[in-house]
Amino acid sequence: MTNKALKIPYEIISAAKQGDENALRYILRMFSPYIKKIAARPHYDVFGNYTQTTDEDMEAYIQYRLVMGILNNFEILSQNK
């Protein structure tokens, strides 16, 4: 298992906290693969074949919670890198 940590620049995080739409979109794009993975649901077609599909309502809810968390709960303590 590899540890692929998301590295979002301080400037982007700070701009997102201030409500910058482009910065929020950037963060959502960075988290998109993870969000899609946790919003995946099992699906069986009429022939019984198993696939996974993204629950779009769950995906939208997770994105909403991420944005609200950044805007309302995220606290920037320092600019140390």
N, C-alpha and C positions, 0 to 999 in steps of 0.2 A: 504494500500500500504506500503510495507516494503522498507526501504532504504538500499539496499545492495551495498555499495560502494566497488569498486575494490581497493584492497590494493596490490600494486606492490612495492616490496622492492626497496629502493634507489639504491642499487648495480645493480639491474636488469635494472633500468631506465638509470643509468649512462653507463652501458655496451652497452645498445641498442643505446644510443646516439653516442657511439664510433664505432658503426657498427657491434657489436657482433651478429652473426646470431642466436645463441641459445637464446640470450636475446630477440631479435626481435620475434622469434617464440613463446617464452613464452608469450610475450605481446599479440600477435595475438591470441593465445589460450585463454587468459583471456578475450579478447573482442569478441571472436567468437560467443557466444550466442546473444549478442547485434547486431553484424554485420548481422547475419542470420535473425534476427527479422526485421531489417530495410531494408534488401534486399528481403524480402518476397513479392511476387506478387500474386494477385488472379488468380485462374485458374479454368476454367469450362471444364469438360470433355464432350464427345460427348452426354452423357445423361443429361447434365445440372447440374451435381453435382459440388458443390463448394469445392475447396481445396485451400490451399496456397502452393506455391512452391518457392524455393529460386532461384532468378535470379542470376545465377553463374557469369555472366559478371559484374553485380552490386556488388556482393560480392567481386570479385577480385579487382574492382576499389576502393571500400572502404578500403580494406586491403592495396592496393598500397598507397592511400592517407594517411593512418595512418602511414605507414612506412616512407614515404617521410616527413610527418610532424614531426616525431620523429628525423629523421636524419638532416633535414634542418632548422626547425623552433623552435624546443624545446630548451629551455634555462634552464640550471640547475643553480639556484641562490645560494643555500647553502645546507649543508648536515644535517640541522636540521630535526629531526624526529618528 
